[in-house]
Amino acid sequence: MILIIVTIAIIVSFILLAYRAFISRIIKEKNVQHEAEVLHQKKLVLENIKAQEEERKRIAVMIHDDIGNRLNILSLWMNNLDTKGDEVIKKNIYGQMSSLIDAARSISHSLYPVNLESVGFVLYVEELIANLSHKINISMQVMPGYEKKDIFVEVQLYRIIQEFTTNVIKHSTATDLWIYIKDYPLNMAVIISDNGQGFDYDLVKKGMGIKNIESRIKSMNAVHKWKSTVNKGSRLIIIIPKNHELPNQNSLN
């Protein structure tokens, strides 16, 4: 009788172990499948963003190099016309031409930072800072050792800085904004902060500004953290991997 009980116990134990192993294998397979699906979705998002950026770049270059140059040539040609005639009409025409040239540049720049590749990321951000100096005081600190990144990463990072700054100017009472960039062996840290009124993330996370920023962060396979308190300013911390692998969330603390 005892032998039968022991035998049954062994059989039941074996069945339980086999069942646990089976469940464990199923869970692992589902996890692998889920990870593969997540990776596939990330690749689709990245490819979609890259395709959009390429189209933006194509249109921006066309406006900048073709339409912009044509307007400049037309402006020079008009300046060389006979000076006789109605000066008021000429002044209006020159004013309209100048506005058209500025508009073409503005549209081109908003679509894609055309000159970023030739000027370089740091200088291009400094140009943005100079253009916004009449609206807000922006300070940028790039620590020594900064290395040029893939153009896709630099474009996304520039867009993030641009979007963050625009949001601050539009929706905050901030007078100062700070940008800090530092390269590490495995990743790059970017911190953007302001001294404005801050915001409640849960209330604004669905806004296009926040969505655009977070979408660009994801496209770089980076991690981020918002630190914002109402009436105490806001801060965005971004950790961008150099090897395109997802960095550790602990690096944000």
LINVEN-V445844 format. One record per helix or strand of 2 or more residues. SS is the DSSP state (H for helix, E for strand). FROM is the first residue (numbers start at 0). TO is the last residue. If there is no record, write none. Layout:
[[SS;FROM;TO] [SS;FROM;TO]]
//
This chain:
[[H;1;78] [H;86;110] [H;115;118] [H;120;130] [E;136;141] [H;150;170] [E;175;182] [E;186;193] [H;200;203] [H;207;218] [E;222;227] [E;233;240] [H;248;251]]
//
